[in-house]
Amino acid sequence: MAVSAVVLSGFSVSSAVYLYPTDRWWAVQVPSMAGSAVRVEFSTTSGGADFGALHMRSDLTDVVVSSTVRPAWGIFLPPTPWARVKLGANATDTASFVLMPLTAR
């Protein structure tokens, strides 16, 4: 089931969202918006202070980078069920991101 992560205007992170199932790839839809790096971060708990960026490549922490044409999609394999979206800069308008599990494993 798809979940939404919302970054409010003036902020750079969403609240934590719960991803289930975690045994498959997920996709994140990045809306058309001003250029900003988009990361998916994970924690071991819902209220965790230990959120860390997912590194799909050793040289890149962004799922979608600021130079990417928008809208865009990124894919990731979640290491924990607790995730949030983090922007490289504060949002100038409320931004909503859709995270959805892929059906193929």
Secondary structure, 3 states (H helix, E strand, C coil): CCEEEEECCCCCECCCEECCCCCCCEEEEECCCCCCCEEEEEECCCCCCCCEECCCECCECCCECCCCCCCEEEEECCCCCEEEEEECCCCCCCEEEEEEECCCC
